[in-house]
Amino acid sequence: MSKRTQVVLAGASMVVGLAFITIKFVGGSSLEAASVGQAGIDLTKYFLWGGDGLLLISALLYIRASAA
């Protein structure tokens, strides 16, 4: 993977990761779809963990691009 591709992927994953994390603060304490709400599944924790994971991937891609 070239440096440019790594930086672009890192930037995109950072933006998506931050968007996933801010969903909790903008969307309220729980995000439940109509069909999911009946099952008792709260999507907030999945968005938070997904956002954290994307930020970690972004950081690793930036480090890899700067080290090469």
Secondary structure, DSSP 8 states (H G I E B T S, - for coil): --HHHHHHHHHHHHHHHHHHHHHHHHH-S----HHHHHHT--SHHHHHHHHHHHHHHHHHHHHHHHH-
